[in-house]
Amino acid sequence: QATVGGPGRRDWSTWPRYEAAVLGFKEYWYPVAWSRKIGEKPVPVQVLGQKIMLKRDGGVVRALHDRCPHRGVPLSHKLSSQEFPGTWSCCYHGWTFDLETGVLVAAITDGPESPICGKVAVRTYPVREHIGLVWLWLGDGEPRPFEDDVPEELLDPAALVVGRITVRDGNWRFGAENGFDDGHAKWLHRNALWTKRVKMPVWSEMKVIRDGPWITRRKDKMHYQAEFPGLGSFPRKKWYKRREGNKTKVSLRLPGTLRVKYETWTHFEWWVPVTGEGHVYVQLATMNRGWWNNFRFWVYYRVWARWVFHGMFNDEDRLMVEVTDAPPERLYRPDVSLTEWRKLVEQEARYSPGEAGHD
Ligand code: FES
């Protein structure tokens, strides 16, 4: 047990690093936006507490800290402009920054010989565009290899990737925990349209196992009917629940990436911290089985999975993530899914020196 600072937090914890990571872990690549949404006009985003301006320039996406060092005006303000190629000028007094390096290259209202030029810079962030998404590195050191943080199913540029990106309420950890939470899958979602024809188990004998960078829920035995002493049996039979539903493999890894493997395609989720109270919720579905299968999956996604799975089903999760209020908490047996995740974070999360709660 170690000491953890911060208002409103317990002064000791079994998971001090995890509890301190209100704004997540900086030393990872995060998906933050669809590439197609980033054009010449700046797009402000907030990630891990940092305000960032994304803008495409000469076909390349640039990311700048969204605050002019002169007087703190957002550089993404709609009155700001591009006056010289490869630069961006703040709308207030015309300070002009190189989009690639962030260095002040002109202070227009102080003339061409302005002595402040070259002495001030805004922070820029490494950017990657891959599979139609913009990925950001917010760490302090050199970026880690991109492949370290992107699941292998998404590394092949030929993979079909579809999905949704929305901003949601609730701390990112409630999202990650909910995604991997074994008990809720059987209860909260038991009447979801997405699982309409699937018999959900009442409970399962389950272990969490290590699987490369992932932890995975291994379902050893599923119980589709259970007798509760003095109460009766559960569930009552439903004629439309035909198939047994234990075909998926659910895994979680740092920095908060969920993978659900179906037989032919894979679903991913990220909860990218925005502030302590909200996150960017990234939902992806991917298939990589040749253009014809990919096309058929695209149609299936557009007419069904996008609405019923990424919409209605994951909205049930949203409702819980918004209202979860823990700790304090009293855990039960299926919560081994939560405690194994927290252990993984404690043992393996990368962090920057000086990051909250670390030495
Ligand atoms: Fe940006 Fe003055 S606040 S130039």
Residues whose N, C-alpha, C, O or C-beta is under 5 A from the ligand:
A	BS01	FES	C68 H70 R71 G72 V73 C90 Y92 H93 G94 W95
